[in-house]
Amino acid sequence: KVLPTMKDFKWDLPDCRVMGDPIDLLVFNGYSRGIVDSISFVEVKSGAARLNKHQKAIKEAVEDKKVSYKVFK
């Protein structure tokens, strides 16, 4: 609840979806305007907190473009 009020929070709140674990937020940038132009994985840390091994693996998969989209019927 506090996160969107922070000065450096740059995403549109209606575009954000809270996951909590293993990543705090998925942001579908532009969703509220009807056009998603990118997706952001957002992990929130404070102080000296660091990514855990699962969060690091997710970060690396995204950076290595090992992301896919599937439709399951």
Summary of the structure (lengths in Angstrom):
residues: 73
radius of gyration: 13.5
end to end distance: 34.5
largest distance: 43.3
contacts: 129
relative contact order: 0.15
helix: 27%
strand: 18%
